[in-house]
C-alpha cells in the first residue's frame, strides 16, 4: 500500500519503500518536534532514542535476511503508561508511581517485542485511568491535544494512544478499557478502537485498577490493522487466570463481500440518546449495513439505567479498594478530579457492591438471550464529539461529572458484562470533529466485529486529514 493515500497503516509500513531503521529515525525526529510545537501534542510521554533504534535495526536485519517474525515486524507501536514497559517508568499518569525504571515487561509488551514491533515509547493517559476527557495537568504528563482540533480533548483515559495514532506517530497503540477508555478516545480522535472480551488479551503487567471491568485492546488507523494486532495478542496467558478458558481467536469471514445472514440488533430508544449530528450519521451507517444484506432487528436492552449505576459502583469501588494506600499516602499528589472520584467511591458500601454484581449477573443473562437472536448490537460510540479544552483545564484539571456520565453511555454495557466492542470512525461534525459508531458482540465473538468493521469504513466516504499530522514515511 502506498502511504500518501490516507493514514499510515501496518501495510504501508511493510511496503518495503523504507527500512524500519529509516522509519525509526523519522519517528525520533517527529518525537523531538511534536512537543516543541504550540500547543505540544503530548501523545508520547516517555521515549528513548537508543531503545527505538535497537529494535528498528534488528528488524531491518530480519527484513534483509527475509526472516521477519510477524505482520508487526518493524511496525511502530506505543503502549499506554499503565503497562509495564522496560526501561520506562510505570507512572500510570501520576507523579508518584514508577519512581524506578521497569525491569519486566507486561505480557502485551513482551508479545509485541516477540512479534518484532518497534516500541516507540509509552503514551500519555488520564491519571490512574480515572476519567474520559484525557485531561491531565500534572508535570510529567500535561494534557494531550486532539489532532483534529488541538483546542479539544482527545478523550480518555487512553488519551495518548489515540492521539499518537491519529497524528500519524504510529499505526498501532495498545490501551485499556474499564469504562470506554479505549473506545471513547478512538471515537473522539477519528481512529479505530477495539475492546476485547474480558480476559481475551492479557492485562498482566498492567496496574490492576479495576479487575472486573477492564479489557485490553488496540487503537489503530484501520480495522484490518486492529485485526492483525488482535490476532497476535489474543490468547490465554498463564499469568492471567481470567482468560485461560477462552476459545481460539479467529478472523472468520472477515473478507466476506457482504453481510448476508447477519442480524444486527438495535434498541432505537437507547440508540437515539445522542446529539443530532451524531445520530444522523449513525443512522445512515445502520442503513449502509442493511444495504449489504444484514437485517436490522429491533430489540429492547433492559435496565440500562441500572447497568450504568452498577458499572460505576464496580469500577470505582474496585479502584478505591486497590488505591486505598495511595489515597492515604499520596492524596496531595493526585489531580483534583482523581481525588473527587476516589472520594465519591469511598461512599459506596459492601451492600452497593454486592447489589451491583447481582445486576451484572442479571444483565449477562439478558444478553445471553439477546445474542441467541442477533449477532451484534449497534450503537453510536459516544453521544457527542470531543469537548473543548479551557485554559483552566490545563492548570487545574477538568471535572465535569455530567460529561463523564454522558460520554460512557454506550460503553458501560460492555465493561459491566465483558462483551467485546469495536468503534469505527464514520464521519465528522460540521465543526470537523470525528464521530464514531460502535458494534458489540457476544463474548469471544470479536470475529463478527472485525467482519462488520471494514464495511463501516467503506461507508465513511472521506477520511479528513487531522490538523496535527506527521508523515513518518515521508
Kinemage of the C-alpha trace (Angstrom):
@kinemage 1
@onewidth
@group {chain A} dominant
@subgroup {mainchain}
@vectorlist {calphas} color= white
{ca unk a 1} P 0.000 0.000 0.000
{ca unk a 2} L 1.255 3.483 -0.749
{ca unk a 3} L 1.483 5.953 2.043
{ca unk a 4} L 0.174 9.103 0.585
{ca unk a 5} L -3.276 7.508 0.265
{ca unk a 6} L -4.560 8.441 3.690
{ca unk a 7} L -3.336 7.484 7.135
{ca unk a 8} L -0.322 5.347 7.897
{ca unk a 9} L -1.132 1.649 8.294
{ca unk a 10} L 0.642 -1.595 9.032
{ca unk a 11} L 0.632 -2.490 5.335
{ca unk a 12} L 2.032 0.859 4.221
{ca unk a 13} L 4.892 0.419 6.702
{ca unk a 14} L 5.584 -3.009 5.225
{ca unk a 15} L 5.598 -1.796 1.596
{ca unk a 16} L 9.399 -2.059 1.528
{ca unk a 17} L 9.938 1.516 0.382
{ca unk a 18} L 11.726 2.370 3.633
{ca unk a 19} L 13.628 0.210 6.100
{ca unk a 20} L 12.421 0.077 9.725
{ca unk a 21} L 15.611 1.977 10.661
{ca unk a 22} L 14.740 4.876 8.342
{ca unk a 23} L 11.169 4.966 9.684
{ca unk a 24} L 12.539 4.944 13.247
{ca unk a 25} L 14.820 7.919 12.504
{ca unk a 26} L 11.809 9.814 11.127
{ca unk a 27} L 9.816 8.980 14.271
{ca unk a 28} L 12.623 10.191 16.552
{ca unk a 29} L 12.719 13.486 14.630
{ca unk a 30} L 8.934 13.779 14.998
{ca unk a 31} L 9.032 12.935 18.715
{ca unk a 32} L 11.554 15.749 19.222
{ca unk a 33} L 9.406 18.107 17.203
{ca unk a 34} L 5.840 17.370 18.299
{ca unk a 35} L 6.321 18.543 21.873
{ca unk a 36} L 8.040 21.749 20.762
{ca unk a 37} L 5.006 22.698 18.689
{ca unk a 38} L 2.413 25.135 20.030
{ca unk a 39} L 0.499 23.623 21.694
{ca unk a 40} L 2.601 20.491 22.396
{ca unk a 41} L 0.873 17.252 21.293
{ca unk a 42} L 1.868 15.300 24.467
{ca unk a 43} L 0.919 11.914 22.981
{ca unk a 44} L 4.100 10.007 23.898
{ca unk a 45} L 5.368 10.892 27.376
{ca unk a 46} L 8.440 8.625 27.633
{ca unk a 47} L 10.704 7.525 24.798
{ca unk a 48} L 14.327 6.636 24.281
{ca unk a 49} L 16.286 7.087 21.056
{ca unk a 50} L 18.603 4.123 21.695
{ca unk a 51} L 15.764 1.718 22.514
{ca unk a 52} L 13.890 2.677 19.348
{ca unk a 53} L 16.966 2.319 17.116
{ca unk a 54} L 17.939 -1.056 18.627
{ca unk a 55} L 14.546 -2.576 17.795
{ca unk a 56} L 14.479 -0.932 14.355
{ca unk a 57} L 17.935 -2.147 13.399
{ca unk a 58} L 17.142 -5.698 14.474
{ca unk a 59} L 14.002 -5.565 12.313
{ca unk a 60} L 15.899 -4.120 9.327
{ca unk a 61} L 18.313 -7.061 9.530
{ca unk a 62} L 15.395 -9.540 9.609
{ca unk a 63} L 13.870 -7.955 6.503
{ca unk a 64} L 17.242 -8.084 4.755
{ca unk a 65} L 17.530 -11.796 5.608
{ca unk a 66} L 13.867 -12.419 4.729
{ca unk a 67} L 13.087 -13.888 8.145
{ca unk a 68} L 10.541 -11.469 9.621
{ca unk a 69} L 8.759 -12.523 12.813
{ca unk a 70} L 5.160 -11.461 12.071
{ca unk a 71} L 2.981 -8.908 10.295
{ca unk a 72} L 4.011 -6.446 13.003
{ca unk a 73} L 7.737 -6.770 12.360
{ca unk a 74} L 9.172 -3.260 12.054
{ca unk a 75} L 5.816 -1.636 12.844
{ca unk a 76} L 5.974 1.336 15.255
{ca unk a 77} L 3.689 0.894 18.308
{ca unk a 78} L 3.209 2.620 21.641
{ca unk a 79} L 1.661 1.390 24.880
{ca unk a 80} L -0.436 3.297 27.387
{ca unk a 81} L 1.503 4.178 30.534
{ca unk a 82} L -0.465 1.746 32.715
{ca unk a 83} L 1.528 -1.117 31.091
{ca unk a 84} L 4.996 -2.001 32.327
{ca unk a 85} L 7.476 -1.468 29.509
{ca unk a 86} L 11.241 -1.873 30.053
{ca unk a 87} L 13.064 0.531 30.677
{ca unk a 88} L 10.364 3.174 31.177
{ca unk a 89} L 8.724 4.381 34.387
{ca unk a 90} L 5.372 2.774 35.205
{ca unk a 91} L 3.749 6.057 36.263
{ca unk a 92} L 0.154 5.318 35.208
{ca unk a 93} L -0.487 9.024 34.634
{ca unk a 94} L 0.653 10.019 38.139
{ca unk a 95} L 3.657 11.868 39.558
{ca unk a 96} L 4.185 9.422 42.452
{ca unk a 97} L 4.211 5.909 40.892
{ca unk a 98} L 7.060 4.313 38.925
{ca unk a 99} L 9.970 6.000 40.696
{ca unk a 100} L 12.361 3.352 39.290
{ca unk a 101} L 12.610 2.213 35.639
{ca unk a 102} L 10.744 -1.060 34.896
{ca unk a 103} L 12.754 -4.270 34.688
{ca unk a 104} L 9.952 -6.548 33.456
{ca unk a 105} L 7.558 -6.189 30.526
{ca unk a 106} L 3.784 -6.538 30.677
{ca unk a 107} L 2.548 -9.536 28.660
{ca unk a 108} L 1.428 -7.362 25.719
{ca unk a 109} L 4.787 -5.532 25.601
{ca unk a 110} L 6.583 -8.887 25.611
{ca unk a 111} L 4.370 -10.236 22.802
{ca unk a 112} L 4.885 -7.083 20.714
{ca unk a 113} L 8.655 -7.443 21.064
{ca unk a 114} L 8.426 -11.120 20.101
{ca unk a 115} L 6.441 -10.064 17.010
{ca unk a 116} L 9.266 -7.679 16.032
{ca unk a 117} L 7.334 -4.456 16.594
{ca unk a 118} L 9.240 -1.251 17.379
{ca unk a 119} L 8.005 0.134 20.700
{ca unk a 120} L 8.434 3.890 20.256
{ca unk a 121} L 7.614 4.671 23.890
{ca unk a 122} L 4.803 4.831 26.414
{ca unk a 123} L 1.909 7.164 25.897
{ca unk a 124} L 0.012 9.680 27.950
{ca unk a 125} L -3.107 8.803 29.926
{ca unk a 126} L -5.538 10.307 32.352
{ca unk a 127} L -4.212 9.932 35.901
{ca unk a 128} L -4.937 6.379 37.161
{ca unk a 129} L -7.368 5.944 34.257
{ca unk a 130} L -9.935 7.939 36.193
{ca unk a 131} L -11.845 9.891 33.554
{ca unk a 132} L -12.981 10.236 29.959
{ca unk a 133} L -11.605 13.619 28.796
{ca unk a 134} L -7.870 12.822 28.771
{ca unk a 135} L -7.146 15.928 30.846
{ca unk a 136} L -4.009 15.528 32.986
{ca unk a 137} L -2.414 18.757 34.272
{ca unk a 138} L 0.473 17.213 36.229
{ca unk a 139} L 4.120 17.936 35.445
{ca unk a 140} L 5.056 14.582 33.873
{ca unk a 141} L 2.093 14.397 31.536
{ca unk a 142} L 0.233 17.569 30.593
{ca unk a 143} L -2.952 17.300 28.553
{ca unk a 144} L -2.629 15.726 25.099
{ca unk a 145} L -4.301 17.501 22.157
{ca unk a 146} L -6.855 16.191 19.711
{ca unk a 147} L -5.055 16.039 16.338
{ca unk a 148} L -8.276 17.122 14.580
{ca unk a 149} L -8.704 20.233 16.738
{ca unk a 150} L -5.885 20.984 19.164
{ca unk a 151} L -8.177 23.080 21.399
{ca unk a 152} L -10.290 19.965 22.041
{ca unk a 153} L -9.718 16.937 24.274
{ca unk a 154} L -8.609 13.545 22.959
{ca unk a 155} L -10.960 11.630 25.244
{ca unk a 156} L -9.701 9.267 27.933
{ca unk a 157} L -8.367 7.521 29.672
{ca unk a 158} L -6.256 6.138 26.758
{ca unk a 159} L -5.633 9.692 25.601
{ca unk a 160} L -2.040 9.311 24.379
{ca unk a 161} L -2.598 6.133 22.339
{ca unk a 162} L -5.479 7.715 20.380
{ca unk a 163} L -3.597 10.995 19.811
{ca unk a 164} L -0.441 9.145 18.702
{ca unk a 165} L -2.301 7.027 16.149
{ca unk a 166} L -4.445 9.894 14.838
{ca unk a 167} L -1.396 12.161 14.451
{ca unk a 168} L 0.492 9.506 12.478
{ca unk a 169} L 3.238 8.789 15.055
{ca unk a 170} L 2.472 5.068 14.865
{ca unk a 171} L -0.263 2.973 13.222
{ca unk a 172} L -0.843 0.892 16.368
{ca unk a 173} L -1.234 1.642 20.088
{ca unk a 174} L -2.369 -0.517 22.997
{ca unk a 175} L -4.829 0.781 25.579
{ca unk a 176} L -7.031 -0.430 28.413
{ca unk a 177} L -10.805 -0.020 28.673
{ca unk a 178} L -12.658 -0.141 32.007
{ca unk a 179} L -15.392 2.381 31.151
{ca unk a 180} L -14.785 3.177 27.480
{ca unk a 181} L -11.116 4.119 27.915
{ca unk a 182} L -10.088 2.701 24.517
{ca unk a 183} L -13.322 3.379 22.645
{ca unk a 184} L -14.034 6.989 23.762
{ca unk a 185} L -10.633 8.431 22.714
{ca unk a 186} L -10.710 6.346 19.500
{ca unk a 187} L -14.075 7.903 18.687
{ca unk a 188} L -13.001 11.468 19.571
{ca unk a 189} L -9.752 11.171 17.563
{ca unk a 190} L -11.272 9.523 14.491
{ca unk a 191} L -9.480 6.171 14.749
{ca unk a 192} L -10.448 2.521 15.301
{ca unk a 193} L -10.642 1.132 18.850
{ca unk a 194} L -11.282 -2.465 19.885
{ca unk a 195} L -12.152 -3.522 23.425
{ca unk a 196} L -11.625 -7.264 23.530
{ca unk a 197} L -13.830 -9.630 25.511
{ca unk a 198} L -12.955 -9.509 29.227
{ca unk a 199} L -9.811 -11.674 29.568
{ca unk a 200} L -9.198 -12.097 25.808
{ca unk a 201} L -5.956 -10.059 25.752
{ca unk a 202} L -3.943 -10.416 28.942
{ca unk a 203} L -3.653 -7.328 31.165
{ca unk a 204} L -0.824 -8.911 33.152
{ca unk a 205} L 1.728 -6.213 33.953
{ca unk a 206} L -0.902 -3.514 33.782
{ca unk a 207} L -1.818 -1.735 37.035
{ca unk a 208} L -4.968 -3.645 38.135
{ca unk a 209} L -7.126 -0.621 38.942
{ca unk a 210} L -10.432 -2.439 38.408
{ca unk a 211} L -10.050 -6.177 37.959
{ca unk a 212} L -13.624 -6.975 36.832
{ca unk a 213} L -14.297 -4.273 34.215
{ca unk a 214} L -11.020 -3.676 32.357
{ca unk a 215} L -10.233 -5.191 28.956
{ca unk a 216} L -7.178 -4.574 26.795
{ca unk a 217} L -7.346 -3.631 23.136
{ca unk a 218} L -5.655 -1.963 20.173
{ca unk a 219} L -6.205 1.541 18.807
{ca unk a 220} L -5.344 1.613 15.092
{ca unk a 221} L -5.871 3.550 11.884
{ca unk a 222} L -7.872 0.748 10.266
{ca unk a 223} L -9.981 -2.268 11.183
{ca unk a 224} L -7.581 -4.510 9.218
{ca unk a 225} L -4.699 -3.330 11.414
{ca unk a 226} L -6.786 -3.877 14.563
{ca unk a 227} L -7.466 -7.437 13.342
{ca unk a 228} L -3.737 -8.101 12.836
{ca unk a 229} L -2.855 -6.807 16.320
{ca unk a 230} L -5.780 -8.673 17.892
{ca unk a 231} L -4.758 -11.954 16.271
{ca unk a 232} L -1.220 -11.586 17.664
{ca unk a 233} L -2.188 -10.526 21.216
{ca unk a 234} L -5.350 -12.574 21.850
{ca unk a 235} L -4.506 -15.820 23.606
{ca unk a 236} L -4.503 -17.316 27.090
{ca unk a 237} L -1.717 -16.106 29.378
{ca unk a 238} L -0.663 -18.443 32.205
{ca unk a 239} L -0.058 -15.326 34.334
{ca unk a 240} L -3.698 -14.167 33.987
{ca unk a 241} L -6.308 -16.624 35.326
{ca unk a 242} L -9.469 -14.963 33.905
{ca unk a 243} L -8.565 -15.547 30.256
{ca unk a 244} L -7.367 -19.153 30.463
{ca unk a 245} L -10.545 -20.871 29.232
{ca unk a 246} L -11.044 -18.716 26.135
{ca unk a 247} L -11.847 -20.255 22.735
{ca unk a 248} L -9.312 -19.755 19.946
{ca unk a 249} L -9.284 -16.269 18.394
{ca unk a 250} L -10.259 -16.418 14.714
{ca unk a 251} L -10.830 -13.908 11.928
{ca unk a 252} L -13.523 -15.907 10.159
{ca unk a 253} L -15.453 -14.262 7.285
{ca unk a 254} L -13.507 -11.041 7.655
{ca unk a 255} L -13.205 -10.768 3.892
{ca unk a 256} L -16.774 -11.778 3.042
{ca unk a 257} L -18.039 -9.436 0.285
{ca unk a 258} L -21.346 -8.715 2.048
{ca unk a 259} L -23.143 -9.079 5.383
{ca unk a 260} L -25.834 -11.524 4.262
{ca unk a 261} L -27.239 -13.612 7.082
{ca unk a 262} L -26.132 -11.264 9.875
{ca unk a 263} L -28.739 -9.970 12.314
{ca unk a 264} L -27.936 -6.568 13.805
{ca unk a 265} L -29.769 -5.618 16.998
{ca unk a 266} L -30.752 -2.005 17.653
{ca unk a 267} L -32.559 -0.572 20.667
{ca unk a 268} L -33.703 2.643 18.965
{ca unk a 269} L -34.658 4.456 22.170
{ca unk a 270} L -31.179 3.836 23.565
{ca unk a 271} L -29.505 4.477 20.177
{ca unk a 272} L -31.146 7.896 19.809
{ca unk a 273} L -29.916 9.250 23.158
{ca unk a 274} L -27.201 11.331 21.478
{ca unk a 275} L -26.558 14.654 19.718
{ca unk a 276} L -28.444 15.271 16.464
{ca unk a 277} L -25.273 15.333 14.333
{ca unk a 278} L -24.080 12.044 15.813
{ca unk a 279} L -27.497 10.460 15.347
{ca unk a 280} L -27.915 11.425 11.715
{ca unk a 281} L -24.548 9.927 10.667
{ca unk a 282} L -25.003 6.802 12.817
{ca unk a 283} L -28.498 6.145 11.434
{ca unk a 284} L -27.091 6.315 7.896
{ca unk a 285} L -24.365 3.859 8.918
{ca unk a 286} L -27.065 1.388 10.021
{ca unk a 287} L -28.795 1.785 6.631
{ca unk a 288} L -25.460 1.137 4.909
{ca unk a 289} L -25.003 -2.155 6.805
{ca unk a 290} L -28.567 -3.093 5.851
{ca unk a 291} L -27.832 -2.375 2.189
{ca unk a 292} L -25.073 -5.014 2.364
{ca unk a 293} L -27.592 -7.716 3.227
{ca unk a 294} L -27.658 -7.608 7.026
{ca unk a 295} L -31.055 -7.426 8.689
{ca unk a 296} L -31.809 -4.981 11.500
{ca unk a 297} L -33.694 -6.446 14.443
{ca unk a 298} L -35.334 -4.027 16.858
{ca unk a 299} L -34.744 -5.024 20.442
{ca unk a 300} L -35.016 -3.636 23.931
{ca unk a 301} L -31.948 -3.542 26.170
{ca unk a 302} L -33.482 -3.882 29.633
{ca unk a 303} L -32.466 -1.942 32.751
{ca unk a 304} L -29.831 0.270 31.104
{ca unk a 305} L -30.065 2.852 33.888
{ca unk a 306} L -29.334 0.104 36.432
{ca unk a 307} L -26.440 -1.100 34.255
{ca unk a 308} L -24.895 2.365 34.340
{ca unk a 309} L -25.129 2.636 38.130
{ca unk a 310} L -23.859 -0.936 38.639
{ca unk a 311} L -20.871 -0.293 36.377
{ca unk a 312} L -19.890 2.892 38.231
{ca unk a 313} L -20.117 1.099 41.584
{ca unk a 314} L -17.981 -1.817 40.318
{ca unk a 315} L -15.251 0.207 38.634
{ca unk a 316} L -14.958 2.963 41.244
{ca unk a 317} L -15.398 0.548 44.164
{ca unk a 318} L -12.586 -1.673 42.876
{ca unk a 319} L -10.325 1.309 42.138
{ca unk a 320} L -10.936 2.748 45.596
{ca unk a 321} L -10.104 -0.614 47.166
{ca unk a 322} L -6.907 -1.033 45.140
{ca unk a 323} L -5.837 2.596 45.673
{ca unk a 324} L -6.644 2.757 49.407
{ca unk a 325} L -2.933 3.027 50.387
{ca unk a 326} L -2.309 5.634 47.645
{ca unk a 327} L -5.335 7.645 48.711
{ca unk a 328} L -3.985 7.756 52.277
{ca unk a 329} L -0.378 8.403 51.365
{ca unk a 330} L -0.371 10.335 48.082
{ca unk a 331} L -3.667 12.224 48.269
{ca unk a 332} L -1.961 15.610 47.847
{ca unk a 333} L -0.007 14.470 44.796
{ca unk a 334} L -3.151 13.414 42.923
{ca unk a 335} L -5.012 15.618 40.462
{ca unk a 336} L -8.130 17.248 41.889
{ca unk a 337} L -10.537 15.260 39.703
{ca unk a 338} L -8.897 11.950 40.708
{ca unk a 339} L -9.366 12.868 44.381
{ca unk a 340} L -13.016 13.700 43.728
{ca unk a 341} L -13.682 10.335 42.010
{ca unk a 342} L -11.977 8.366 44.765
{ca unk a 343} L -13.741 10.351 47.475
{ca unk a 344} L -17.083 9.631 45.779
{ca unk a 345} L -16.159 5.935 45.642
{ca unk a 346} L -15.485 5.852 49.374
{ca unk a 347} L -19.220 6.426 49.911
{ca unk a 348} L -20.179 3.077 48.352
{ca unk a 349} L -20.978 0.260 50.772
{ca unk a 350} L -20.409 -3.500 50.610
{ca unk a 351} L -24.159 -3.776 50.015
{ca unk a 352} L -23.878 -1.470 46.964
{ca unk a 353} L -21.079 -3.601 45.529
{ca unk a 354} L -22.981 -6.866 46.058
{ca unk a 355} L -26.142 -5.408 44.501
{ca unk a 356} L -24.137 -4.125 41.520
{ca unk a 357} L -22.744 -7.602 40.921
{ca unk a 358} L -26.231 -9.116 41.102
{ca unk a 359} L -27.199 -6.618 38.411
{ca unk a 360} L -24.190 -7.784 36.382
{ca unk a 361} L -25.405 -11.384 36.531
{ca unk a 362} L -28.944 -10.346 35.516
{ca unk a 363} L -27.674 -8.272 32.591
{ca unk a 364} L -25.409 -11.076 31.387
{ca unk a 365} L -28.455 -13.364 31.396
{ca unk a 366} L -30.470 -10.832 29.360
{ca unk a 367} L -27.581 -10.542 26.893
{ca unk a 368} L -27.318 -14.300 26.502
{ca unk a 369} L -30.969 -14.311 25.378
{ca unk a 370} L -30.479 -11.298 23.103
{ca unk a 371} L -27.427 -12.873 21.427
{ca unk a 372} L -29.438 -16.008 20.680
{ca unk a 373} L -31.494 -13.836 18.293
{ca unk a 374} L -28.921 -11.299 16.959
{ca unk a 375} L -25.212 -11.405 16.053
{ca unk a 376} L -24.405 -7.972 17.416
{ca unk a 377} L -25.743 -4.776 18.971
{ca unk a 378} L -25.267 -1.407 17.254
{ca unk a 379} L -24.979 1.993 18.973
{ca unk a 380} L -23.252 5.308 18.358
{ca unk a 381} L -19.807 5.288 20.021
{ca unk a 382} L -20.156 8.455 22.138
{ca unk a 383} L -23.279 10.672 22.232
{ca unk a 384} L -21.218 13.782 21.431
{ca unk a 385} L -17.942 14.903 19.854
{ca unk a 386} L -14.748 15.837 21.731
{ca unk a 387} L -15.285 18.700 24.218
{ca unk a 388} L -13.301 21.931 24.197
{ca unk a 389} L -10.251 22.486 26.377
{ca unk a 390} L -10.406 25.608 28.531
{ca unk a 391} L -7.338 27.411 29.840
{ca unk a 392} L -8.136 26.424 33.453
{ca unk a 393} L -8.307 22.713 32.475
{ca unk a 394} L -4.607 22.827 31.614
{ca unk a 395} L -3.546 24.117 35.019
{ca unk a 396} L -6.089 22.720 37.496
{ca unk a 397} L -7.693 19.874 35.566
{ca unk a 398} L -11.261 19.289 34.456
{ca unk a 399} L -14.085 17.755 36.441
{ca unk a 400} L -17.417 17.549 34.671
{ca unk a 401} L -19.400 14.625 36.032
{ca unk a 402} L -22.273 15.257 33.638
{ca unk a 403} L -19.870 14.880 30.701
{ca unk a 404} L -18.206 11.784 32.217
{ca unk a 405} L -21.518 10.013 32.722
{ca unk a 406} L -22.789 11.007 29.284
{ca unk a 407} L -19.611 10.020 27.447
{ca unk a 408} L -19.832 6.489 28.873
{ca unk a 409} L -23.495 5.943 27.975
{ca unk a 410} L -22.879 3.422 25.162
{ca unk a 411} L -19.715 1.999 26.757
{ca unk a 412} L -20.736 0.690 30.170
{ca unk a 413} L -22.732 -2.331 28.997
{ca unk a 414} L -19.558 -3.850 27.523
{ca unk a 415} L -17.497 -3.136 30.632
{ca unk a 416} L -20.064 -4.447 33.119
{ca unk a 417} L -20.750 -7.698 31.215
{ca unk a 418} L -17.370 -8.230 29.493
{ca unk a 419} L -18.668 -8.360 25.899
{ca unk a 420} L -16.356 -7.013 23.147
{ca unk a 421} L -16.922 -3.723 21.336
{ca unk a 422} L -15.441 -2.106 18.226
{ca unk a 423} L -15.525 1.614 17.474
{ca unk a 424} L -15.063 2.809 13.886
{ca unk a 425} L -14.991 6.433 12.654
{ca unk a 426} L -17.980 7.083 10.360
{ca unk a 427} L -17.934 10.838 9.758
{ca unk a 428} L -17.418 14.347 11.084
{ca unk a 429} L -19.463 17.053 12.765
{ca unk a 430} L -19.894 20.400 10.973
{ca unk a 431} L -17.114 21.667 13.264
{ca unk a 432} L -14.827 18.988 11.772
{ca unk a 433} L -14.657 16.688 14.810
{ca unk a 434} L -14.771 12.891 14.307
{ca unk a 435} L -17.910 10.847 15.004
{ca unk a 436} L -17.672 7.119 15.795
{ca unk a 437} L -20.001 4.122 15.577
{ca unk a 438} L -19.961 1.071 17.875
{ca unk a 439} L -20.638 -2.616 17.256
{ca unk a 440} L -20.812 -5.027 20.221
{ca unk a 441} L -20.957 -8.821 20.027
{ca unk a 442} L -21.323 -11.807 22.329
{ca unk a 443} L -18.402 -12.983 24.470
{ca unk a 444} L -15.384 -14.178 22.410
{ca unk a 445} L -17.017 -13.205 19.085
{ca unk a 446} L -14.609 -10.429 18.078
{ca unk a 447} L -14.576 -12.044 14.607
{ca unk a 448} L -18.048 -10.707 13.770
{ca unk a 449} L -16.975 -7.187 14.833
{ca unk a 450} L -13.941 -7.404 12.560
{ca unk a 451} L -16.201 -8.538 9.710
{ca unk a 452} L -18.615 -5.601 10.089
{ca unk a 453} L -15.884 -3.014 10.793
{ca unk a 454} L -14.451 -2.794 7.241
{ca unk a 455} L -17.992 -2.218 5.890
{ca unk a 456} L -18.341 0.776 8.207
{ca unk a 457} L -15.041 2.101 6.847
{ca unk a 458} L -16.443 1.862 3.306
{ca unk a 459} L -19.454 3.870 4.483
{ca unk a 460} L -17.141 6.710 5.557
{ca unk a 461} L -16.870 8.371 2.146
{ca unk a 462} L -13.892 10.536 3.161
{ca unk a 463} L -11.108 10.493 5.718
{ca unk a 464} L -10.151 14.043 6.662
{ca unk a 465} L -6.541 14.677 7.489
{ca unk a 466} L -6.077 15.883 11.086
{ca unk a 467} L -4.644 19.370 11.535
{ca unk a 468} L -1.742 17.828 13.514
{ca unk a 469} L -0.349 15.087 11.286
{ca unk a 470} L 3.149 13.703 10.848
{ca unk a 471} L 4.050 11.582 7.849
{ca unk a 472} L 6.669 9.244 9.293
{ca unk a 473} L 7.084 7.531 5.917
{ca unk a 474} L 7.936 10.714 4.004
